[in-house]
Amino acid sequence: MPDAFLTVNEKKIPLKDFMQEMLTNIILGYLKSTKAVPENIETIEIEIKL
């Protein structure tokens, strides 16, 4: 199972296994449809500032 972590306003938000897997699959689905992303993905870091 992948390790997925969520931090909001510098506070770590605990994720159950289902939520980790869902978040991972959403992001992988997006990235696999993007041409510039390599086929072999080992790690992903995403930072969003609002």
PyMOL Python script that loads the backbone (N, CA, C, O; Angstrom):
from pymol import cmd

cmd.read_pdbstr("""\
ATOM      1  N   MET A   1       0.841  -1.180   0.000  1.00  0.00           N
ATOM      2  CA  MET A   1       0.000   0.000   0.000  1.00  0.00           C
ATOM      3  C   MET A   1       0.887   1.244   0.000  1.00  0.00           C
ATOM      4  O   MET A   1       1.909   1.270   0.685  1.00  0.00           O
ATOM      5  N   PRO A   2       0.514   2.264  -0.751  1.00  0.00           N
ATOM      6  CA  PRO A   2       1.316   3.493  -0.796  1.00  0.00           C
ATOM      7  C   PRO A   2       1.202   4.281   0.508  1.00  0.00           C
ATOM      8  O   PRO A   2       0.216   4.169   1.237  1.00  0.00           O
ATOM      9  N   ASP A   3       2.217   5.067   0.778  1.00  0.00           N
ATOM     10  CA  ASP A   3       2.165   5.997   1.900  1.00  0.00           C
ATOM     11  C   ASP A   3       1.756   7.349   1.357  1.00  0.00           C
ATOM     12  O   ASP A   3       2.439   7.907   0.498  1.00  0.00           O
ATOM     13  N   ALA A   4       0.646   7.883   1.849  1.00  0.00           N
ATOM     14  CA  ALA A   4       0.193   9.207   1.450  1.00  0.00           C
ATOM     15  C   ALA A   4      -0.012  10.026   2.717  1.00  0.00           C
ATOM     16  O   ALA A   4      -0.564   9.536   3.702  1.00  0.00           O
ATOM     17  N   PHE A   5       0.431  11.258   2.685  1.00  0.00           N
ATOM     18  CA  PHE A   5       0.346  12.128   3.852  1.00  0.00           C
ATOM     19  C   PHE A   5      -0.340  13.429   3.462  1.00  0.00           C
ATOM     20  O   PHE A   5      -0.185  13.914   2.341  1.00  0.00           O
ATOM     21  N   LEU A   6      -1.093  13.983   4.389  1.00  0.00           N
ATOM     22  CA  LEU A   6      -1.782  15.248   4.151  1.00  0.00           C
ATOM     23  C   LEU A   6      -1.465  16.192   5.297  1.00  0.00           C
ATOM     24  O   LEU A   6      -1.629  15.842   6.466  1.00  0.00           O
ATOM     25  N   THR A   7      -1.008  17.397   4.956  1.00  0.00           N
ATOM     26  CA  THR A   7      -0.717  18.424   5.948  1.00  0.00           C
ATOM     27  C   THR A   7      -1.465  19.684   5.542  1.00  0.00           C
ATOM     28  O   THR A   7      -1.351  20.138   4.404  1.00  0.00           O
ATOM     29  N   VAL A   8      -2.225  20.243   6.463  1.00  0.00           N
ATOM     30  CA  VAL A   8      -2.984  21.467   6.207  1.00  0.00           C
ATOM     31  C   VAL A   8      -2.596  22.484   7.276  1.00  0.00           C
ATOM     32  O   VAL A   8      -2.700  22.212   8.472  1.00  0.00           O
ATOM     33  N   ASN A   9      -2.153  23.643   6.838  1.00  0.00           N
ATOM     34  CA  ASN A   9      -1.695  24.694   7.756  1.00  0.00           C
ATOM     35  C   ASN A   9      -0.684  24.142   8.759  1.00  0.00           C
ATOM     36  O   ASN A   9      -0.759  24.420   9.956  1.00  0.00           O
ATOM     37  N   GLU A  10       0.257  23.360   8.250  1.00  0.00           N
ATOM     38  CA  GLU A  10       1.339  22.755   9.021  1.00  0.00           C
ATOM     39  C   GLU A  10       0.853  21.747  10.060  1.00  0.00           C
ATOM     40  O   GLU A  10       1.609  21.383  10.961  1.00  0.00           O
ATOM     41  N   LYS A  11      -0.394  21.290   9.953  1.00  0.00           N
ATOM     42  CA  LYS A  11      -0.938  20.271  10.852  1.00  0.00           C
ATOM     43  C   LYS A  11      -1.124  18.981  10.061  1.00  0.00           C
ATOM     44  O   LYS A  11      -1.801  18.973   9.032  1.00  0.00           O
ATOM     45  N   LYS A  12      -0.524  17.889  10.540  1.00  0.00           N
ATOM     46  CA  LYS A  12      -0.672  16.602   9.860  1.00  0.00           C
ATOM     47  C   LYS A  12      -2.080  16.074  10.087  1.00  0.00           C
ATOM     48  O   LYS A  12      -2.554  16.000  11.221  1.00  0.00           O
ATOM     49  N   ILE A  13      -2.736  15.710   9.001  1.00  0.00           N
ATOM     50  CA  ILE A  13      -4.083  15.169   9.039  1.00  0.00           C
ATOM     51  C   ILE A  13      -3.983  13.652   8.897  1.00  0.00           C
ATOM     52  O   ILE A  13      -3.471  13.162   7.890  1.00  0.00           O
ATOM     53  N   PRO A  14      -4.461  12.907   9.882  1.00  0.00           N
ATOM     54  CA  PRO A  14      -4.381  11.449   9.776  1.00  0.00           C
ATOM     55  C   PRO A  14      -5.319  10.926   8.688  1.00  0.00           C
ATOM     56  O   PRO A  14      -6.465  11.359   8.577  1.00  0.00           O
ATOM     57  N   LEU A  15      -4.811   9.987   7.889  1.00  0.00           N
ATOM     58  CA  LEU A  15      -5.602   9.388   6.818  1.00  0.00           C
ATOM     59  C   LEU A  15      -5.702   7.890   7.048  1.00  0.00           C
ATOM     60  O   LEU A  15      -4.696   7.228   7.304  1.00  0.00           O
ATOM     61  N   LYS A  16      -6.900   7.359   6.957  1.00  0.00           N
ATOM     62  CA  LYS A  16      -7.079   5.908   7.030  1.00  0.00           C
ATOM     63  C   LYS A  16      -6.561   5.303   5.727  1.00  0.00           C
ATOM     64  O   LYS A  16      -6.376   6.008   4.735  1.00  0.00           O
ATOM     65  N   ASP A  17      -6.332   3.998   5.740  1.00  0.00           N
ATOM     66  CA  ASP A  17      -5.788   3.311   4.566  1.00  0.00           C
ATOM     67  C   ASP A  17      -6.591   3.602   3.301  1.00  0.00           C
ATOM     68  O   ASP A  17      -6.015   3.837   2.239  1.00  0.00           O
ATOM     69  N   PHE A  18      -7.913   3.587   3.411  1.00  0.00           N
ATOM     70  CA  PHE A  18      -8.769   3.840   2.253  1.00  0.00           C
ATOM     71  C   PHE A  18      -8.518   5.225   1.679  1.00  0.00           C
ATOM     72  O   PHE A  18      -8.445   5.392   0.461  1.00  0.00           O
ATOM     73  N   MET A  19      -8.386   6.220   2.552  1.00  0.00           N
ATOM     74  CA  MET A  19      -8.174   7.591   2.083  1.00  0.00           C
ATOM     75  C   MET A  19      -6.786   7.755   1.460  1.00  0.00           C
ATOM     76  O   MET A  19      -6.634   8.493   0.487  1.00  0.00           O
ATOM     77  N   GLN A  20      -5.773   7.076   2.009  1.00  0.00           N
ATOM     78  CA  GLN A  20      -4.436   7.126   1.420  1.00  0.00           C
ATOM     79  C   GLN A  20      -4.462   6.547   0.012  1.00  0.00           C
ATOM     80  O   GLN A  20      -3.896   7.121  -0.918  1.00  0.00           O
ATOM     81  N   GLU A  21      -5.121   5.412  -0.131  1.00  0.00           N
ATOM     82  CA  GLU A  21      -5.188   4.760  -1.443  1.00  0.00           C
ATOM     83  C   GLU A  21      -5.984   5.604  -2.438  1.00  0.00           C
ATOM     84  O   GLU A  21      -5.598   5.719  -3.601  1.00  0.00           O
ATOM     85  N   MET A  22      -7.081   6.189  -1.993  1.00  0.00           N
ATOM     86  CA  MET A  22      -7.900   7.010  -2.880  1.00  0.00           C
ATOM     87  C   MET A  22      -7.123   8.250  -3.342  1.00  0.00           C
ATOM     88  O   MET A  22      -7.132   8.581  -4.527  1.00  0.00           O
ATOM     89  N   LEU A  23      -6.462   8.924  -2.420  1.00  0.00           N
ATOM     90  CA  LEU A  23      -5.678  10.115  -2.764  1.00  0.00           C
ATOM     91  C   LEU A  23      -4.574   9.751  -3.752  1.00  0.00           C
ATOM     92  O   LEU A  23      -4.349  10.471  -4.724  1.00  0.00           O
ATOM     93  N   THR A  24      -3.890   8.642  -3.509  1.00  0.00           N
ATOM     94  CA  THR A  24      -2.827   8.184  -4.398  1.00  0.00           C
ATOM     95  C   THR A  24      -3.363   7.891  -5.792  1.00  0.00           C
ATOM     96  O   THR A  24      -2.761   8.300  -6.785  1.00  0.00           O
ATOM     97  N   ASN A  25      -4.480   7.192  -5.878  1.00  0.00           N
ATOM     98  CA  ASN A  25      -5.049   6.833  -7.183  1.00  0.00           C
ATOM     99  C   ASN A  25      -5.524   8.054  -7.963  1.00  0.00           C
ATOM    100  O   ASN A  25      -5.382   8.100  -9.185  1.00  0.00           O
ATOM    101  N   ILE A  26      -6.078   9.029  -7.282  1.00  0.00           N
ATOM    102  CA  ILE A  26      -6.514  10.263  -7.953  1.00  0.00           C
ATOM    103  C   ILE A  26      -5.308  10.966  -8.577  1.00  0.00           C
ATOM    104  O   ILE A  26      -5.348  11.367  -9.740  1.00  0.00           O
ATOM    105  N   ILE A  27      -4.243  11.110  -7.798  1.00  0.00           N
ATOM    106  CA  ILE A  27      -3.055  11.819  -8.282  1.00  0.00           C
ATOM    107  C   ILE A  27      -2.359  11.027  -9.389  1.00  0.00           C
ATOM    108  O   ILE A  27      -1.935  11.608 -10.388  1.00  0.00           O
ATOM    109  N   LEU A  28      -2.235   9.697  -9.222  1.00  0.00           N
ATOM    110  CA  LEU A  28      -1.598   8.882 -10.260  1.00  0.00           C
ATOM    111  C   LEU A  28      -2.399   8.928 -11.558  1.00  0.00           C
ATOM    112  O   LEU A  28      -1.814   8.994 -12.639  1.00  0.00           O
ATOM    113  N   GLY A  29      -3.713   8.894 -11.468  1.00  0.00           N
ATOM    114  CA  GLY A  29      -4.547   8.977 -12.663  1.00  0.00           C
ATOM    115  C   GLY A  29      -4.315  10.275 -13.416  1.00  0.00           C
ATOM    116  O   GLY A  29      -4.238  10.283 -14.645  1.00  0.00           O
ATOM    117  N   TYR A  30      -4.206  11.362 -12.685  1.00  0.00           N
ATOM    118  CA  TYR A  30      -3.935  12.661 -13.299  1.00  0.00           C
ATOM    119  C   TYR A  30      -2.549  12.670 -13.957  1.00  0.00           C
ATOM    120  O   TYR A  30      -2.402  13.099 -15.101  1.00  0.00           O
ATOM    121  N   LEU A  31      -1.537  12.192 -13.225  1.00  0.00           N
ATOM    122  CA  LEU A  31      -0.176  12.240 -13.743  1.00  0.00           C
ATOM    123  C   LEU A  31       0.033  11.326 -14.942  1.00  0.00           C
ATOM    124  O   LEU A  31       0.768  11.683 -15.863  1.00  0.00           O
ATOM    125  N   LYS A  32      -0.592  10.164 -14.953  1.00  0.00           N
ATOM    126  CA  LYS A  32      -0.415   9.235 -16.063  1.00  0.00           C
ATOM    127  C   LYS A  32      -1.016   9.761 -17.359  1.00  0.00           C
ATOM    128  O   LYS A  32      -0.656   9.295 -18.440  1.00  0.00           O
ATOM    129  N   SER A  33      -1.921  10.721 -17.264  1.00  0.00           N
ATOM    130  CA  SER A  33      -2.491  11.312 -18.469  1.00  0.00           C
ATOM    131  C   SER A  33      -1.703  12.542 -18.927  1.00  0.00           C
ATOM    132  O   SER A  33      -2.052  13.167 -19.928  1.00  0.00           O
ATOM    133  N   THR A  34      -0.650  12.884 -18.200  1.00  0.00           N
ATOM    134  CA  THR A  34       0.194  14.032 -18.529  1.00  0.00           C
ATOM    135  C   THR A  34       1.444  13.543 -19.261  1.00  0.00           C
ATOM    136  O   THR A  34       2.163  12.680 -18.758  1.00  0.00           O
ATOM    137  N   LYS A  35       1.698  14.091 -20.439  1.00  0.00           N
ATOM    138  CA  LYS A  35       2.779  13.598 -21.297  1.00  0.00           C
ATOM    139  C   LYS A  35       4.169  13.808 -20.718  1.00  0.00           C
ATOM    140  O   LYS A  35       5.047  12.981 -20.965  1.00  0.00           O
ATOM    141  N   ALA A  36       4.409  14.857 -19.972  1.00  0.00           N
ATOM    142  CA  ALA A  36       5.759  15.173 -19.496  1.00  0.00           C
ATOM    143  C   ALA A  36       6.197  14.330 -18.303  1.00  0.00           C
ATOM    144  O   ALA A  36       7.366  14.376 -17.920  1.00  0.00           O
ATOM    145  N   VAL A  37       5.295  13.567 -17.714  1.00  0.00           N
ATOM    146  CA  VAL A  37       5.612  12.775 -16.527  1.00  0.00           C
ATOM    147  C   VAL A  37       6.224  11.437 -16.951  1.00  0.00           C
ATOM    148  O   VAL A  37       5.688  10.771 -17.836  1.00  0.00           O
ATOM    149  N   PRO A  38       7.344  11.033 -16.328  1.00  0.00           N
ATOM    150  CA  PRO A  38       7.954   9.750 -16.693  1.00  0.00           C
ATOM    151  C   PRO A  38       7.028   8.578 -16.370  1.00  0.00           C
ATOM    152  O   PRO A  38       6.170   8.666 -15.491  1.00  0.00           O
ATOM    153  N   GLU A  39       7.223   7.473 -17.106  1.00  0.00           N
ATOM    154  CA  GLU A  39       6.389   6.282 -16.902  1.00  0.00           C
ATOM    155  C   GLU A  39       6.596   5.657 -15.528  1.00  0.00           C
ATOM    156  O   GLU A  39       5.640   5.239 -14.876  1.00  0.00           O
ATOM    157  N   ASN A  40       7.854   5.597 -15.094  1.00  0.00           N
ATOM    158  CA  ASN A  40       8.179   4.978 -13.813  1.00  0.00           C
ATOM    159  C   ASN A  40       8.156   6.041 -12.718  1.00  0.00           C
ATOM    160  O   ASN A  40       9.129   6.777 -12.552  1.00  0.00           O
ATOM    161  N   ILE A  41       7.064   6.130 -11.973  1.00  0.00           N
ATOM    162  CA  ILE A  41       6.911   7.109 -10.895  1.00  0.00           C
ATOM    163  C   ILE A  41       7.242   6.420  -9.577  1.00  0.00           C
ATOM    164  O   ILE A  41       6.634   5.410  -9.223  1.00  0.00           O
ATOM    165  N   GLU A  42       8.214   6.977  -8.852  1.00  0.00           N
ATOM    166  CA  GLU A  42       8.591   6.413  -7.557  1.00  0.00           C
ATOM    167  C   GLU A  42       8.099   7.269  -6.398  1.00  0.00           C
ATOM    168  O   GLU A  42       7.593   6.743  -5.407  1.00  0.00           O
ATOM    169  N   THR A  43       8.242   8.567  -6.515  1.00  0.00           N
ATOM    170  CA  THR A  43       7.765   9.481  -5.470  1.00  0.00           C
ATOM    171  C   THR A  43       7.095  10.682  -6.122  1.00  0.00           C
ATOM    172  O   THR A  43       7.413  11.053  -7.252  1.00  0.00           O
ATOM    173  N   ILE A  44       6.163  11.281  -5.391  1.00  0.00           N
ATOM    174  CA  ILE A  44       5.448  12.474  -5.865  1.00  0.00           C
ATOM    175  C   ILE A  44       5.374  13.452  -4.698  1.00  0.00           C
ATOM    176  O   ILE A  44       5.027  13.067  -3.582  1.00  0.00           O
ATOM    177  N   GLU A  45       5.699  14.708  -4.956  1.00  0.00           N
ATOM    178  CA  GLU A  45       5.523  15.755  -3.949  1.00  0.00           C
ATOM    179  C   GLU A  45       4.644  16.825  -4.575  1.00  0.00           C
ATOM    180  O   GLU A  45       4.904  17.288  -5.685  1.00  0.00           O
ATOM    181  N   ILE A  46       3.604  17.213  -3.854  1.00  0.00           N
ATOM    182  CA  ILE A  46       2.697  18.255  -4.320  1.00  0.00           C
ATOM    183  C   ILE A  46       2.561  19.302  -3.225  1.00  0.00           C
ATOM    184  O   ILE A  46       2.332  18.972  -2.062  1.00  0.00           O
ATOM    185  N   GLU A  47       2.703  20.560  -3.604  1.00  0.00           N
ATOM    186  CA  GLU A  47       2.514  21.664  -2.660  1.00  0.00           C
ATOM    187  C   GLU A  47       1.540  22.636  -3.276  1.00  0.00           C
ATOM    188  O   GLU A  47       1.731  23.081  -4.408  1.00  0.00           O
ATOM    189  N   ILE A  48       0.501  22.968  -2.544  1.00  0.00           N
ATOM    190  CA  ILE A  48      -0.504  23.923  -3.030  1.00  0.00           C
ATOM    191  C   ILE A  48      -0.605  25.052  -2.019  1.00  0.00           C
ATOM    192  O   ILE A  48      -0.887  24.818  -0.843  1.00  0.00           O
ATOM    193  N   LYS A  49      -0.376  26.261  -2.471  1.00  0.00           N
ATOM    194  CA  LYS A  49      -0.518  27.426  -1.598  1.00  0.00           C
ATOM    195  C   LYS A  49      -1.724  28.217  -2.059  1.00  0.00           C
ATOM    196  O   LYS A  49      -1.818  28.605  -3.224  1.00  0.00           O
ATOM    197  N   LEU A  50      -2.632  28.450  -1.153  1.00  0.00           N
ATOM    198  CA  LEU A  50      -3.864  29.184  -1.482  1.00  0.00           C
ATOM    199  C   LEU A  50      -3.793  30.591  -0.959  1.00  0.00           C
ATOM    200  O   LEU A  50      -4.735  31.364  -1.137  1.00  0.00           O
TER     201      LEU A  50
END
""", "prot")
cmd.dss("prot")
cmd.show_as("cartoon", "prot")
cmd.util.cbc("prot")
cmd.orient("prot")
